[in-house]
Amino acid sequence: MKIPPFTLERQYSEIGIDVENAVLNILQKGQYIGGHEIAKFEDSFASLIGVSDVISCNSGTDALVLALRALDIGHGDEVITTSFSFFATAEAISIVGANPVFVDINLSTFLLDINQIESRINSRTKAIIPVHLFGNAVDMTNLKLISKKYNLKIIEDCAQATCTLWDSQNVGSIGDIGCFSFFPTKNLGCAGDGGAVTTSNKSLAQKIRELAVHGSPKKYTHNYIGYNSRLDVIQAAILNVKIKSIKKWVKLRQKIADNYSKLINENPLLKLPQTNTELSHNTWNQFVIKVKNEKFSYKQNYLELFETDIIKNKTPRNFVKSELQKIGINSIIYYPIPIHAQLAYKEKIFEKDLLLNTEKLCTEVLSLPMFPEITFEEQVYISENLNLILEKYDQISQISA
Ligand SMILES: *Cc1c(COP(=O)(O)O)cnc(C)c1O
């Protein structure tokens, strides 16, 4: 059996005709920038998330940049976030001229460890960007307590978490601003790049709207140095079709995660992903298992670590990945290298000893195939083979010990 880590082909066979009709309609009408289709999507997305305003834009990365700019965050400012995320989270902070300050992650949830935030706050700290990574919600109740105490803004990175709830509220409606991506692999994806900013603060919404279109409140008037960051009308038309199915797709992801958790056997080498308290708190953009790396040494220099363990394929995780590959199951490593260890940040001095859990996790994570259309038969095939591979690894390591 051959199983991709992710595919859109099956979804297309379900909704393809509607997508084609929507796109043809736009092409025929010739309304290519702004207008009804965009307004319709922004309204639908606002009611889905439960905010007063949605500003669509070109990507999730742009959404983060627009949010930071709208809050006047720039040179000399610090923004607290996680180093275990897609690069764009920190990149957006650096793009506006501010500095990312990374707190370590919790090894069970993979989310930023809220208990470590307070010790990193100083007079330059302006905001916190919690990342609802893999669809799993950050504890927004406790995060808000901290942000209130220190008067910090919260920008939620919801790129992987469309429809994730925290205490019955959608992520993206809890902090000051929410940032979403419609990159094709996200819970709600379009057919290219796309993103949106969510807020219920009217003056922030107005400023974000202007920033996204050359800082312009009306044609040929410019209040700010802004961006050219619009959602394409063709993408909005596709999203207007796909948004009708998002709740169904999210339920399927939750069902698949539940099946995996039951079908995969306990094994000392393995840890299954953990949701932050309630089932609705996770929409499973990824199902990420941890294959323990006992040899990980907290004293290891991080660059050396990624040379020896990852590039040379010696971790138990890489063994499992290649064994799965041999029988047609394609898994992916999200993320192989933490953001603070990227060459792009080589000039920045991070307190690296503070991010040891993040560094360890990067040598252990493995994402199993996850998309709403994956069949039960495929879930069983993946789980049973993973069980066999882990048993086999146990025997091999006992022999060599
Ligand atoms: C995808 C992603 C982004 C960026 O979104 P784009 O639409 O690709 O620009 C930001 N943060 C996280 C956590 C992401 O997964």
Ligand as a Chemical Component Dictionary entry (heavy atoms), coordinates in Angstrom:
data_LIG
# 
_chem_comp.id                   LIG 
_chem_comp.type                 NON-POLYMER 
_chem_comp.pdbx_formal_charge   0 
_chem_comp.three_letter_code    LIG 
# 
loop_
_chem_comp_atom.comp_id 
_chem_comp_atom.atom_id 
_chem_comp_atom.alt_atom_id 
_chem_comp_atom.type_symbol 
_chem_comp_atom.charge 
_chem_comp_atom.model_Cartn_x 
_chem_comp_atom.model_Cartn_y 
_chem_comp_atom.model_Cartn_z 
_chem_comp_atom.pdbx_ordinal 
LIG C1 C1 C 0 2.081 28.050 7.518  1  
LIG C2 C2 C 0 2.441 28.778 8.719  2  
LIG C3 C3 C 0 2.691 30.160 8.710  3  
LIG C4 C4 C 0 2.790 30.968 7.452  4  
LIG O1 O1 O 0 1.711 30.876 6.602  5  
LIG P1 P1 P 0 1.918 31.128 5.027  6  
LIG O2 O2 O 0 0.520 31.260 4.514  7  
LIG O3 O3 O 0 2.628 29.931 4.491  8  
LIG O4 O4 O 0 2.700 32.366 4.855  9  
LIG C5 C5 C 0 2.928 30.796 9.923  10 
LIG N1 N1 N 0 2.944 30.106 11.072 11 
LIG C6 C6 C 0 2.733 28.780 11.130 12 
LIG C7 C7 C 0 2.742 28.085 12.448 13 
LIG C8 C8 C 0 2.504 28.071 9.950  14 
LIG O5 O5 O 0 2.312 26.748 10.003 15 
# 
loop_
_chem_comp_bond.comp_id 
_chem_comp_bond.atom_id_1 
_chem_comp_bond.atom_id_2 
_chem_comp_bond.value_order 
_chem_comp_bond.pdbx_ordinal 
LIG C1 C2 SING 1  
LIG C2 C3 SING 2  
LIG C2 C8 DOUB 3  
LIG C3 C4 SING 4  
LIG C3 C5 DOUB 5  
LIG C4 O1 SING 6  
LIG O1 P1 SING 7  
LIG P1 O2 DOUB 8  
LIG P1 O3 SING 9  
LIG P1 O4 SING 10 
LIG C5 N1 SING 11 
LIG N1 C6 DOUB 12 
LIG C6 C7 SING 13 
LIG C6 C8 SING 14 
LIG C8 O5 SING 15 
# 
